[in-house]
Amino acid sequence: MTSRDAGDTAWVLEPILQVPHVVAAVLLTRDGLVTGYTDALTRASAERVAAITSTVQGACRTAAAAFADRDAAEVRQVVIESDHGYVLIVPTDHGTCVAAYGDEEVRLDLLAHRVHSQVARLGEKAMVAAARDADGGAPA
């Protein structure tokens, strides 16, 4: 499997696909726009997954805030278990999100570890890019 990218995002999704029984993954913005997806999905399917994922995250933030009797809450991950497998949704600190789907035989602990590792790498890359933008060039 390979990634279909709207940009240079293969480095994020490819390692997730290496986890046994992972079927597909999508990289999206917090507002539900696709920035990359794997070959198991068509563009239309990736856009549908992204829109649904964005909605699920919003609903989970609202639910977490309501249960905590707070005005807002940030979600660290969402896990959906179905009769077909698992969906893991992990937002980043910079407005993107990784969603991955594994069949019923996927080891959820391995999937979660890999997705969180890739989200951390995304954060590191975003910090380097921000430093370059602030300095007008490469960091010293």
ABEGO torsion letter per residue (X at the ends): XBBBBABBAAAAAAAAAABBGBABBBBBBAAGBBABBBAABBAAAAAAAAAAAAAAAAAAAAAAAAAAGBABBBBABBBBBBAAEBBBBBBBAAGBBBBBBBBAABBAAAAAAAAAAAAAAAAAAAAAAAAAAAAGBBBX
